[in-house]
Amino acid sequence: MSLRKTNSVKHIDCDILIVGGGFAGCGAAYEAGYWGRGLKIVIAEKANIERSGAVAHGLSAINCYMGMRWGENTPEDFVRYARGDLMGLVREDLLFDVARHVDATVHMFEEWGLPMMYNKETGRYQREGKWQIMIHGESYKPIIAEAAQKSVDEVYNRVMITHLLTDAHNSRRIAGAIGLDVRDGTFYVFRAKAVIVGAAGASHIYRPRSIGEGAGRTWYPPWNNGSAYALLMQAGAEMIQMENRIVVTRFKDGYGPVGAWFLMLKSVATNAYGEEYEKAHLDSLRSYVGAKYADAKPMPTCLRNHLMLEEIKAGKGPIYIHTERSLDTREKEELGWEDFLDMTVGQAVMWASQNIDPKEDPSELTMSEPYVMGSHAVCAGAWVSGPEDFAPADYNWGYNRMTTVEGLFGAGDTVGGSAHKFSSGSFTEGRLAAKAAVRYIRDHQDYKPELNTNAVERIREDVYRPLENYNVGRHVIVKGSVSPFFITPKQGLQRLEKIMDEYCGGVSSYYSTNEKLLDRGLLLLQMLKEDARKIGAEDLHQLQRTWELNHRIWVAEAVMRHTLFRKETRWPGYYYRADYPHVDDQKWHVFVSSRYDPATDQWEMNSKPVHHIVP
């Protein structure tokens, strides 16, 4: 008898369902617990909230902190910074909203026990850069998770949300979600008056640089499969900036971060001949993107990538970061090592395995494969309503951080146009979404969500179908894992990564694509979607991998469609439209938006105006 016939079904009724227990989800949990006394608040987390999300194994810095109590920065300063880094295209209302509240979040973290680094001379937090402060952050996530768990009624660990559910009488209103217990196979049906999605962006939709013995090694966590976007798209929410994927410059192979090395330790990067290449390319950069962007201070992240890529194409690689010039004191050496031991232990292992002593030897830098996220130096995600006191009229249609599906809120990676939040900003955005969600429920006390039982049963059939596919086809495997009846999740993932890499601007093409490649890529993606109905999962672990792949395919299609629609190269160094190689502010200083219509199975593409609120 198949597992689908024997597994249990659990129905959970709640007022607020929080999807994802990362920093955004934890922020939502904490704030919902404070304002929502008397409401039932539930978290569903695919892993375990103690060590889940992008900060699972720690951080060495908090990258979003104003320092307003010391007069260091203002929210307006932050908006100008993020706007410059994203070459003009950000939701300034959302950025301002995060910036004016984020300091209070950081101060709470310290009260909860997060060890902060202090500057002995100033008595302030130790600055890594203008926006970053240093922490002893190995236990960053457990500290924040403890506060979240104490604030809610129930936490369902190891439950992956596969689908959102809309109301049986109103397809534009949220009513709950479907979840799968990845350990025992239990089918969860959550019914909720409001849902806050604080899930993750996507790694592994592009083929990683690390293959073979390093397969699976990525910069953004390999378990982040784009649920933040796929869940919303399937429910019909409007999305923006999905073409705004990120490529990060990191220590080669280990993906170790470079922020502390460049900002605090003042390391420099050169080509193989010792030349500081960024200065040499400034004139050509001005002619390419214009002085407005080339001379911005600081230079946009994507343009720094672009200059490195130009140097590599010119045959002047490898690119080196000169750690040996920076570690001239014991204090700096300890800081450099802790930077990795706090959050990227693999980089320290890489040094040891390659006989590199950072005090004596430089290390190679490289550019990663693309990732899709909304909380770093990019801002893919959902189109959400802004704060009522600061958002322009067409950016506000109700409750703060509510998507275009009523009662469905977003935070962290989920929210589009809201870049440079990082950990503290994502937590803060979770707080903002939760406060608004509580108010939404208070304002709609008579609403009782009703689920379509037929739709729930259809989803249940879909969720467990891969187990049946495997049971039917496992007896006719031709050789190894090759079957005429099904493909495995790994085979499907490898196909997806190959399609995105070769047709949508991955590392193999130096991040370049064009209309013909994208059209072909969409065709191949449709074929993969058809074959994905025939995935076979031999156990619950592979069933989880199946649904992670499903979400990645949704994200990949959105990225392709957005990249095809935007006929310019807005962020050189993140991607290139070879047929439209330049920034075109006259026509494309706009947001690209999309909406998938579940009723018609069609995508609608549009553009939206960018309002510059902060002078």
N, C-alpha and C positions, 0 to 999 in steps of 0.2 A: 504494500500500500504506500502511496506517495506521501511525502511530508505534508503536502498541501491538504490532504484529507485528514491528517491527524493533528496538525498543529492547533494550538489554542488561539482564540480570538479574544482580545480585551478591548472593552469600550471605556474610554476615559472622557468624562465631561469636565470642562474647566472654563474659566472666564478668559484667561490669557494663556495661550500656548507660545512658548519661546522655542524656536527651532535653532539649535546650535548652541553649544556651551563654551564658545571661545570668548574673547574679550567683549565683543558686542553683545553676545547673549548674556554674559555675566553682568554687564552694565544694565541691560534691560531687566534682569532678575532683581538686582539690588534696588533699582528705582521703583519697579512695579510693586515690590514688597513694601516699600515705604509709603507710596501713595495709595496703594490698592488694598488697604486693610479691609478684610471681609470678602475679598475676591479670591478665587482659587487660581493659583498661578503654577504652571507646570513647565518644566524644561525637558526637551527631548534631545539627547546628545548621542551622536553616532559612536563616539569612543567613550572615554570616561572624563568627566568634567575636570577632575583633578589635574590631568595632563593632556588636554586636548587643544586643538587649534594651532595657529601659527606660532604661538609663544609657548608651546608645549614643553620644550626643554630649556626655556629661559631666554633672557635678553641681557645685553650689557648696557643698554641705554633706553631711556624714554625719549622718543623722537619728536614728540609734540608737546611742548610746554612753553607758555608765553613768558612767565616770570613777571606778571603784572604787579605783584606786591613789591617788587624791587625796581619797577619802572624799566624793565628790560625790553619788552615788546608789547604791542597792543594787538587786539583782534584785527584791526585794519591793516597792520603790518603783515600779519599772517595771510590775509586775503591777497594782498599784493604779491607776496612771495609765491604762494601756490598758483596764482594766476599767471605769473611770469614763467614758472616752471612748466606749466601745461600749455604754454604758448597761447594764452588768452581764453581758453575754453574751460571754465569751471562754473559751478553754481556758487556765486559769491554769498548768497544768503545762507546756504548750508555751511560753508566754511566759517563765516562770521559766527554762526550759532555755535559751532563746535569750539571755536577759539575763545569765546567769552565764558565758556563753562569748563574748559579742560583743566585749568589750574586747580580748581576745587577738587576735581577727580584725582589729580596727582597727590594733592595734600592728604586726601583720604587714604590713598595707597600707603603713604608713609605712616599714617596713624594705625593702619592694619598690620604694620610690621615690615614693610618693604625697606631693606637697607639702602639708603641713599648715599651717594658720594658728595662730600662738601668741599668747597674751596677753602683752604685754611686761611687765606688772606682776606677774602671778602665775606666769609660766613654764609655764602649762598650755595645753592646746589652747584656741583661741578659741571661746568658747561663743556660739552664736546664740540658743539657748534652753536649757531645762533638760535636754533630751535631744540637742540638735543641736550639732555642732562644724563650724566652717568649714574648707573646703579649697580649694586651687587645683585644681579637678577636671576640667579639659577632657580630660585623658588618663586619667581614672579607669578606664574600661573596658579600654583596651589594657594597662594595667599589670596588672590582675587577670587578663586573658585570657592573658597571657604565662605566669603561674604555672600556670594551668590546663593550657595546652598542653604544658608541660614535665612534667606529672604523669601524662599518659595515654599510651596506645599509639597511638591513632589519633583524628584529628578529621575528621569528614565535614562540611565546610561546604557550604552550599546544598542540604542534604538535609532536606526537610520530612517529619516523621513524621506519617502520616495515620491509622494504626491501631496499637493494641497487639495482641499475640497472646498467647492463653492456651495452656496445655499441652494437647496432644491428648487426654490421659487425665484431666485435671483442669481444668475450666473456671474454677476459683477460684484458679489458680496461674499466675503470669506466665511467659511463655516467650520473649518477644521483641517485635519491632515491625516494621512495614512503613514504608518511606521512599521518597520520590520526589525524585530529583535535579532541581531546578527549572531547571537550565541545559542538561542534555543528555538528560533523560528517563529516566535509568537507574532501574530498579526495584530497591530494596534490601530484602533480607530479613535482618533482624538476629535472631539467636538468642542469648538471654542467660539466665543463671541468676538475675539480679536486674536490675530496671530502676528507675532514679531519674528521675522526671519533675520537671524544673525549668523547664518551659515557662511561657508568659505567660498572664496574664488577658486580658480582652476589652475592646477598644474597638470602636466601630462596630457594636454590636448595637442601639444607640439612634441615632436621627437626630441628627447633631451640630448645634450652633448655627451653625457655619461652613458656609455653602453658597455656591453660585455660584463666584466667583473664589477663595473661601477653602475650597472643598470639600476634604475630607480633613484639614483642620487640626483636631487634637484635642489634649487635654492628655496623655492616656495614648497611647503610640505607636500610630500607625494600623496598623502591621504586627502588633500583638498581637491575635491572633484567638481566644483562649480555648482553645488546645490543652491548657493545664494541666488543664482540666476536661473537655473533650469526649473526650479520649483515655481518661480514667479512667472516665467515665460509660459509654462504649461497652463497656468491659471489665467492667462490673458493680460498680465500686467505690462505696462509700457516700459521699455528699456531705452537707455541712452549710452552713448560713448562705448559701445561694445567693441568698436574698432580700436580703442585706446589700450591695446595690450602693452605690457611692460617688458623690457629687456634690461637686465641689471648687469653692471660690471662687477665682477667678483674675482677672488683668487681662483685660479684655474683648478678644475677638477674637484676641489674641496668645497667650492661655493662659499668660502669664508667672506664675511662682510668687509667692506672697505671704509665705512664711515668713520670709525674711530681713528683709523690709520691716516686718512686724508685730513680730517677736521681737527683732531686733537693732537695727534703725533706729527702732523705736518709732513707726512711722507709725500714724495713726488712720484709721478709716473713718467717713464720715458719709453722710447722705442728701443730696439735692440742695439742701436748705435749711441745711446745715451742722450738723445735729443728730446727736449720737452716739446712734444709735437703739437700740443694744443695752440701754443703761441704761433707756430709756423703756419697754421691753417686758418687763422682768423680772417684774413682778407678774402679767401675763397669762400668761407662760411658766410660772410656778409653778402657776397654776390649771390649766394644760393638761397638763403632764407631772409635776407634783409638785415640791416643794422639794428632794427627794432628788437629782433630776437637774438642775433649774434652777439650784441653788446650788452645784453641783459645781465644784471648782477644779482645773484649768481647765474651763470650760464645754465639754461635748461638742461635737465638730466639727459634727455634724449639727444641733444646736440653734442654733449660730451661723448656719448656713445658713437655718434656719427663721426666725430673726429678720430676716435680710435679705429673705427672701421675703415676709414679712408687710409689710415696709416698701414693697416694690415693689408689692404688691397694693393698698396704701393710696394709691398714686399719688404716692409721694414719691421716686421714682427720677429720674435714675440715682443709683447708689451710687458714691461716690468714695473713693479712697485718696489721702491727702494727702502725696504724695511731696515736695512743695515745702516742707513743714514739717520734713522729716527730713534733707534734704541740705544741712546748714548748715556742713559742713566738707569739705575736699578728700578726706579719708580716707573719709568716708561716701559721697561721690559715687562714688569709685572702687569701693567695695564694692557699691553699688547697680547700677552698670553691669556689674561682673564677675558678679554674680548671674545676669544674663541671658546675657552672652557666654559663660559656662561651659556653659550648658545650654538656653537658650531664646533663641537669636539672633533668632528671629522677632518677639519682643516689642520688641527694640530697633529692628527694622525698622518695626514698627507705629508706634512713637513718631515715627520720622523721617517716615513717610508721612502722619501726621496732624498734623505740625507741633507735636508735644508736646515741650516741654523739661521733664523731671521736676523740675528745680530751680525752675521757675516755675509749672508747671501740675499740677493733680491728674489722676489717670487713673481711668477707669471700672473698676469691678469688676462681675463677673457670676458666676452659678452655671452650671457646665458641664452638659452632658448626662451621664447616668449611665454609669459604667463598672463592670465586675465584676472584682474582683481580691482578693488575699488578703494583701498585704504592706504596704498603706498604712493609712489610718485605717478600714479595714474588713477583714473576714476570711472571705470566701467560700472554699470549697475542700473538700478531701477530709477525711473522718473518719479520723484516723490514730492509731496507738498512741503513747502518751506515754512519757517516760523512766521506767524501772522504779523509780528511787529516789524519784520525786516524784508520779507519776500515781496517781490513785485506781484501784481495781481494775477498774472498768468502762471506764476510759480506757486500759487497757493489756492487750494480748493477745499481746505478743511483742516484736518489735524496734521500736526507736524510729523514728518517722515512717513505719512501714509501714502501708499502707492496708488495707482489708478484703480485698483480693486478695493472696494470699501472694506475697512476693517483689517486690511493687510498692511503691516508696517515693516520697515526695513531699517537696518543699522549695520555699520561696519562695511565689509566688502559688498554688501547688498545694495548700498545706495550709490547711485551714479552722480558724477559731477562734484564729488566731495573728497578731494584728494588730500594726501599728506596727513591723514588722521593717525595712522600707525596704531599702537596698542592703546595709549591713553585716549586718543580721539575716538577710537572705535567704542571703547567702554563708555565714553561720554555720549556718543551718538545713541548707544543702547539706552542710556538713561533718558535722553530726550524722547526717543520713540516710546518708551514705556510710560512716561508721564502722559504723553498724548493718548496712548492706548487706553490708559485708565480713564481719562476724561471722556474718550469715545464711548466706553462702556457705561459710564455714569449717565451720559447724555442719551443712551439708547437702552434704558433699563428694561423695556418691554420686549426687546429683541431676543428671540430664542432660536438659535440656528437649527435648521432642519437639513439632514443629509439625504441625498438620493440613494436609497438602499441598493437599487440596481447598479448605479455607478460604482458604489463601494464594492459590490460583488465582482464587477468586471475588473476593477483594479486588483482585487484579490487574486483573480485568475491570472492576470498579467504578472503580478509580483512573483508567483511561484512557478510560472510556466517554464523558466529555464531548468528547474529541477526535473520536470517531466520530460523536457527535451533530452536531457542527459540520460534519464532512465530508459527512454525509447531507443536512443541512438548509440548507447555505449557498447552494445554487443556487436556493432558493425564498424568499429574503428579500423581504418585501413592500415595505418602504421603510426606508431607513436601516439600523437594526439589528433591525427587527421581523420575526420569523420565526414561521410557524405550527408549526415543528418544535422549536424550542428557545428558551430564554431565556439571556441572557448572565449571567456572574457579577455584573456591576454592576447589572443589572436585579433580580436576586435579592437583592442587598444592599440596594438601595433599598426593596424590598418589606419586607424584614425590619426595617429601621430605622423604616419607617412604622408597621408593626404594633406594635413595641415602644414607640414614642413615643406612639402614640394610645391603646393599650390597657393598657400596663404601666407607666404613670407616667413619661413623658418630659417634656421641657421644654414641649411644647405644652399640657399639662394641668397645669402647675405641679407635676409629679411625683406626681399623684394618680391613683388607680385604685379599682376596686371589683370585687366578685365578678362582676357581669354583664359588665363590660369584660374581665376576665381570661378568663372562659369564651369570650367571642367571640374574644379574641386567640388562645387556644389552638386554636380552630377554624380561624382564618385561618392559623395557623402550620402546622397539619397540611396544609392545602392547599399552602402553600409547600414543605413537605417533599416532597410528591408531585411538584410541578413541578420541584424541584431535581434529580430524577432525569433531567430533560430539559435540563439545562444544556448549552450548547455552548461549547467552548473552542477558539479558533482557533490557539492556540500554547501553549507551556509556561508562559508567564507567566500566561495566562488559566486554565490548568489549576491552577496554584498558587492563584490567586484563587478557583477553584471549591472547593478543599478548605479554604481559609480560611473561605469562606462556610459550608461544611458544619459546621465546628467552631463557628462563631458561632451557627448554628441550634440546635445541641445546648445551648449555654450559655443561649440565649434561652428555650428550653423549660423548663430547670431553674429559671431566674429566675421565670418565670410560675408554675410549679407551686408553688414555695416561697412566693411572695407570696400565692397563693391559699390555701395551707394555713394560714399565720400570720394569724389573725384579730385583728390589732391593728396599730397604727402604732408599731412599736418604735423607729424612728429617724426622727422628723420632720425634714425637711430633706434626707433621702435619698429617702424615698418616703412616701406617705400612702395608707392604706386609708380612703377616704372613708366606707365603711360601718362601719368600726371605727376611729374617729379617735384613740383614746387609747392610751397605754401601759397594758397590763394585766399587771402583775407577778404577780397571783394565779394567772392561768391560763397565761401565756405567758412566764414567766421560764425558758424552756427553749430548747434548740437545735432547730431544724427540720432533719430529715434526709430524704434521699431515696436510693433505689437503683433504677436501671434494670436490669431483668432481660433480658439479651440473648436468653435462651431463649424467653421469652414475649412480648417486646416490650411489657412493662408497667412502670409506675412504681409504687413503693411509698413512701408518705409516712408519716413517724413523727416523734416528738419524743424528745429525750434530755435527761436532767437536767444542769443546770449546777452544778458543784461549786465552791464558793468555798474555796480552800485557804489563800490568804494573808489574814490578818486585816486 
